[in-house]
């Protein structure tokens, strides 16, 4: 890796290895790629001199793909990107198709990465932290898609703007798409300081707290101008969607939000939410959960005239066994809208199936009928 130059590909054959570090940058046209050649290139110990198994230090236009990072209780991160700054981030960091599990801290950690991609990874069993963690100002326009993240000690996917380290203290332009996130100890998606971003086609279930939670603790702001559409968020202990320190401007549509303690909680009445399928009962709030209401009261207050009430049994093939595909006669079938308040629904579902199959878009992550 020390000798790798732009355009080089370093192939790693199946076997058991200690980790490696990446300090050299590629270019946008000619990245440096380190790739597992087969299906069982296992990394079971940290890289020399650091605590991470794969350590990326201020290296832009690099690709890490196809490794099995099995920490067995070692310290630090499974794959970690470090050493940049909020005003001079790394660009074009691509972490894809890796299996990263059982890290003592976060499985995949990406700090100050812009225009980057974390995709197709399996991250599970973080002992004390998150499956995937994108952190610090400067990590804008980054894509987190098609990952499976489960059984982690805190959150499935975590974002943190962290104003204390400099920059604007926010994440903007994120695309969080097509992830399957379940059985994490806290939130499915946990986001401190996210503006102008999209959460689409995610399946989020059975997490210990909320499905999608956006807020402000040490970022510069909470939630603003979010598009949250065509997600299936079910059976989480808290809210399906909860937005606080909320600057408004959200478009929340075509979601199936069932079996959660609450469906939608916002804290600013400047939002659009419609074509969502929710439970009966007091499951909606537009004042940060200070007061709650059922769908009919929500609609009487001018929100979601096309949204509707249903049940898990009526919508899902087999929620008890975690099959959240839609049954043929589900309310959510052909229920959605092509756009809401200027935001378009996705042209395909979580599995790449073109939308719509029928007369209209199905609500939720799956286009089944």
N, C-alpha and C positions, 0 to 999 in steps of 0.2 A: 504493500500500500504506500510506503514511503516513496517508491519510484514511479507510482502511477501518474500519468499526465493526461490532459484533456483528450477524450476519445478512447482511452484505454478501457478494456474490460478485464477484470481480474476474476477468473473462474476458480471456485473452491469445490473440490470433489467431496463426495460423501466421506464422512469420518468424524472423529471427535477432536475438537480444537479448543485452545484458549482463544480469547477474543482478539480484536484488532482495533486500531485507531485510524482515523482519516483526518489528515491535516491539509491535504492538497485539494484545490478547487479545479473543477472542470470549467467548461463554458456552456452557455445555453445551447449552442449548436453541437457541442462535443462534451457531454458530461463524462465524469469518471464513474464507472459502474463496477460494483463488486457483487458477484452473483453466485449463488449456490448452483452448481452444475447439475446436480441430481435432486433427490427428495430428502436426503438425510445428512446434510452438513450441519452437525450439532456443535454448538458452542456452550461449554459447560463451566467456563471460568472467565474472570475478567480479563480485559486487555492489560498489557503491562503498564504498571504505574498508575492505573485509575481503577475506579470501582465499577464501571460499566462494562458489559460484555462487548458491545460495539459502541465506540466512542467517536463522535463526529465533532471536531473542534473548528469552528469558524470556516467551514468548507462549503462553498456554494456549488450548485450544479453537480450533485453527486447522487448516486442511486445505490441503495442497499436492498437486495431482494433475495428471498427464497431460503433464508436461514431458519434453523430451529435453535432458539436461544433458551436454554433450559438452565435456570440459575441455581437450582438446588440450594436456595437459602443464602447465596452469596450477597454481599452488600451492593447497593447502588441500583442503577437502572439496567434493564435488559439492553435496550438500544437508546442512547442518549445523544442529543444534539445540543452543544454548549458553545460558549466562548464569544458569541457575537454580542451585539447591543441593540437596544430598541431603535436607535437612529441609524444603525448600520447592520441590519440583520443579514443572516444567510438567505440566499435565494435558491430556489430550485432544488431543495432537498426532497428526495423521493424515497420513502420507506414503504416497501410493498411486498406482499405475499410471504411475510415472515410469520412463524409461530413463536410467540414470546410469552413465556409463562413462569410463574413462581418466583418473580423478582422480589427482592426484599422491599424495594420501593416501586415506582411506576414501571410498567413493562416497556412502554415506548414514550419517551420524553423528548419534546421538541421545543426548545427555547429560542425565541427571536428568529423564527423562520418565516419568510414571506414567499408568496407565490409557490408554495410547496405542496406536497401531496403525501398523505398517509392513507394507504388503500390496501384492501384485500388481506389484512393481517388478522391473525387469531391471537388475542391477548387475554390471558386468564390467570387467575390465582395470585395476583399481586398480594404480597403478604400484608403490606401496610399502606398501600396507596392505590393508584388508579390503573386502569387498563391502558389508556392513551391520555397523555397530558400535553396540551399545546399551551405554552405560557409566555407571558411578558409582551409588552407593547412591541410593535414591529412585526408580529406574526399575523399579518393581514393577507387577505386573498388566498388563504390556504384551504385546501380541500381535504376533508376526512370522509372517506366513502368506502362502503362495502367491507367494513371490518366486522368481525365477530368478537365481541368483548363481553366476558361473563365471569362471575365468581371472583371479582376483585375486592380487595379489602376496603375500598372507599367507593369511588365513582367508576362507571364504565368509561366515559369520555369526559375529560375536564378541561375547561378553558379558563385562563386567569390573566387579565390585563395587567395587574400589579403595577400601579402608578409609582410605587416607591423606587423602582429601578430605572425610571426615566421614560422618555417618549410620551405618547399620548395616553398610556395606561388603558388602552382599549384593543379589542379585536374587531376589525371591520372586514366585510367582504368574504366571510367564511361561507363555504358550502359544506353542509353536514348531510350526507346523502346515503341512503341504502344500507345503513348499518343495522346489525342485529345486536341488541344490548339487553342482557338479562341477568338476573340473580347477582347483581352487585350490591354491596352492603349499604350504600347510600343512594345517590341519584344515578339514573341512567345516563343523562347528559347534564352536566353541572357547569354553568357558565357565569363567570364573574367578569362583567364588562364586555358585552357583545352588542355591537351596533350593525345595522345594515347587512344582515346575514340571513341565510336560508337553511331551514331544516326540513328535509323532504324525503319521503319514501323510507323512513326508518321504522323498524319494528322494535318496540321497547316494552319489556314486560318483566313483571315479578322482581322489580328492584326494591330495595329496602326503604326508599323514601319516594322521590318524585320521578316522573318520566323525563320531562325537560324542565330544568330549573335555571332561570336567568335572573341575576341579581347584582348587587354591588357590595363588596366588602372592602377590598384594597385596590380595585380598579377605579378608573375615573368616572364611571357611570354604570348604570344597570342595563336595562333592556331598551332598545330603540329600533324601530323600523325593521322588525323581524318578519320573515315569511315562514310560516309553519303550516305545511300542507301535505296531505296524503300520507300521514303517519298513522300507524296502528299502535296505540299506547294503551296497554291493558294490564290490569292486575298488579299495579304498583301500590305500595303502602300509602303514598301521599297523593298529590295531584298528578294528573296526566301532564298538564302544562301549568307552570306557575311562574309569573313574571312580576318582579318587584323592583323598587327604585326605577320606576317605569316611566320612560319619556314618551311612550305611545308610538303610534304610527304602524301598528302591526296588522298583518293579514293572516288570519288563522282560518283555514278552510279545508274541506274534504278529509277531515280526520275522523278516525273511529276511536273513541275515548271511553272505554267501558271497563268496569271492575276496579276503578281507582277510587280513592277516598273523595277526590274532587275531579272535575273534568277540566275546567278552564278557570284560572285565577289571574286576572290582570289588575293593575293598580293605577291605570290611567284610562279614562273613558274615550280617548282618541284611538280607536282601533276598529277594524272590521273583522267579524267572525261569523261565518255562515257555512251551511252545508256540512255541519259536523254531526256525528251520531254520538249521543251521550246517554248516560243512565237517567232514570227517573230520580226524583228527590232533590235535595238542596245541594247541587253539585257545581254551581257557577258563581263567580264573584267578580265584580269590576272595581272593588275597593281593597284589594289585597287580602281578602278573606275576613275583613272586619264584619261583613255581612254576606250571607249566602242566599241563593235562591234556586228555584227549579227553572226548567226551560221556559215555561209559559210566562213567568215573571221576567225573566231575561228578555224574552221577545217583546213583552209589554214595555220594556225600557228601550226598545229600538234596536235590539241586537239579534241577528240570526233567525230571520223569519223562515228560512228554508231548513234550518236544523231540525233534528227529530230525536225522539227517545226510542231506545231499543234495549235489548239485553244481550249478554254474552251468548246465551244458549240460542237466541234467534239469529245471531250474526256469524258465529265462528263454527268451523267444522268440529273442533274438539278442544276447547280452551283448557279443559282439565288436563289434557295431555299435550298442551302447548302447540296446538295446530290452529293458528290464527288466520288461515285462509277463510274466505267467505263462503257460506253455503249458497246454493243456487237462488233461494228465495229470500236472501238477506235484504234488509232495508237498504244497506249500503251499496248494493249492486245498482249500477246506473244512477247513483244518487248525487254524484258530485257535479261541480261546475268547471268549465274550461278556464275560467279566470275569476278573480275577485279583486276589485279596487286596483286594477292595473297589473296584478301579478298573475302569471299563467301557471296552470297546473302542469306537472311534468308530462312529457310525451311518452314515457314508459314507466313501468313499476319497478319494485325492488329487485325483480328477477330479469329485468330487461324486456318484459312483455309490453308491446305497444299499447298505449291507451288512445281511445277506448276500444274494448272488444265488442261491447254492445252499443246501445243507443246513446250512452253517456259514460263519463268516467266513473269508475267505482270509487267510493270513499275508502280511505285506508291505504296501506302500503302495497296491497296486492290487487292486481287487475285480473279477477278470476273468471268473470262471466260477461 
